Amino acid sequence: MKFPDMELYLAGNGKIGLDLFREHMPQIVMTDIKMPIMDGVTMAGEIKALCPETKIVIVAANCDADYLLNDKEIDYCVVKPIDYKILFAVIEKCVADVAAPLD
């Protein structure tokens, strides 16, 4: 409801998420870190290999983990439990990032 012009694709695991990405090529992907079959960090790496400009938002209990802070595939991390004000601000930043012309 907050972003009525966006299409939303839901996946039960990282493999399905990657398949949906390949099919629809969204500019913004939000994923949980822990998922069956393929975790969110692995899925993010696969997505960035296909389309480096895609914005990746990961949801995690701890965004301070070294592998998240140093991971070039992750653009933003939202901490659980989710504060929707923060989540919406991150989504708005991603929308602005993808709308900005490339230099």
C-alpha positions as CSV (number, residue, x, y, z in Angstrom):
1,M,0.0,0.0,0.0
2,K,2.9,2.3,0.7
3,F,4.4,1.7,-2.8
4,P,1.4,1.1,-5.0
5,D,3.3,1.3,-8.3
6,M,5.7,-1.5,-7.4
7,E,5.2,-5.1,-8.4
8,L,6.0,-7.6,-5.6
9,Y,7.2,-11.1,-6.2
10,L,7.4,-13.5,-3.2
11,A,9.6,-16.6,-2.9
12,G,9.7,-19.3,-0.3
13,N,13.4,-19.8,-0.7
14,G,16.5,-18.3,-2.3
15,K,16.5,-20.6,-5.4
16,I,12.9,-19.6,-6.2
17,G,13.9,-15.9,-5.5
18,L,16.8,-16.2,-8.0
19,D,14.5,-17.8,-10.6
20,L,12.0,-15.0,-10.1
21,F,14.8,-12.4,-10.4
22,R,15.9,-14.0,-13.7
23,E,12.3,-13.9,-15.0
24,H,11.3,-10.4,-13.9
25,M,14.7,-8.6,-13.4
26,P,13.5,-6.2,-10.7
27,Q,15.7,-3.3,-9.8
28,I,15.3,-3.8,-6.0
29,V,15.4,-7.1,-4.2
30,M,14.6,-7.6,-0.5
31,T,15.6,-10.9,1.1
32,D,15.9,-12.5,4.5
33,I,19.3,-13.7,5.3
34,K,18.2,-17.2,6.3
35,M,16.2,-19.1,3.8
36,P,15.9,-22.8,2.7
37,I,17.9,-24.1,-0.2
38,M,19.8,-20.9,-0.9
39,D,20.5,-18.2,1.8
40,G,20.0,-14.5,1.1
41,V,23.7,-13.6,0.9
42,T,24.3,-16.3,-1.7
43,M,21.2,-15.2,-3.7
44,A,22.4,-11.6,-3.5
45,G,25.8,-12.6,-5.0
46,E,24.1,-14.5,-7.8
47,I,21.8,-11.5,-8.6
48,K,24.7,-9.0,-8.5
49,A,26.7,-11.2,-10.9
50,L,23.8,-11.0,-13.3
51,C,22.9,-7.4,-12.8
52,P,25.3,-5.4,-10.6
53,E,23.1,-2.3,-10.5
54,T,20.3,-4.1,-8.7
55,K,19.8,-2.8,-5.1
56,I,19.8,-5.6,-2.5
57,V,18.2,-5.1,0.9
58,I,18.8,-7.8,3.4
59,V,16.8,-8.4,6.5
60,A,18.8,-9.9,9.4
61,A,18.8,-10.1,13.2
62,N,22.2,-8.6,13.2
63,C,23.4,-6.2,10.5
64,D,26.8,-5.7,12.3
65,A,28.1,-9.1,11.3
66,D,31.4,-8.8,9.5
67,Y,30.3,-10.8,6.5
68,L,27.4,-8.3,6.0
69,L,29.4,-5.1,6.6
70,N,32.1,-6.2,4.1
71,D,29.8,-7.8,1.5
72,K,29.7,-5.7,-1.7
73,E,26.5,-7.5,-2.8
74,I,24.4,-6.0,0.1
75,D,23.4,-2.4,-0.4
76,Y,21.3,-2.1,2.8
77,C,20.5,-4.1,5.8
78,V,17.3,-3.8,7.9
79,V,17.4,-5.2,11.4
80,K,14.8,-7.6,12.8
81,P,12.3,-7.0,14.3
82,I,11.6,-4.6,11.5
83,D,10.9,-1.0,12.2
84,Y,8.7,-0.1,9.2
85,K,9.7,3.6,9.3
86,I,13.3,2.5,8.7
87,L,12.2,-0.1,6.1
88,F,10.2,2.4,4.1
89,A,13.1,4.9,4.3
90,V,15.4,2.3,2.9
91,I,13.0,1.4,0.1
92,E,12.6,5.1,-0.8
93,K,16.4,5.4,-0.9
94,C,16.6,2.4,-3.2
95,V,13.9,3.9,-5.5
96,A,15.8,7.1,-5.6
97,D,19.0,5.3,-6.4
98,V,17.6,3.3,-9.3
99,A,15.8,6.4,-10.6
100,A,19.0,8.5,-10.6
101,P,20.7,8.8,-14.0
102,L,24.1,7.0,-14.2
103,D,27.1,9.3,-14.4
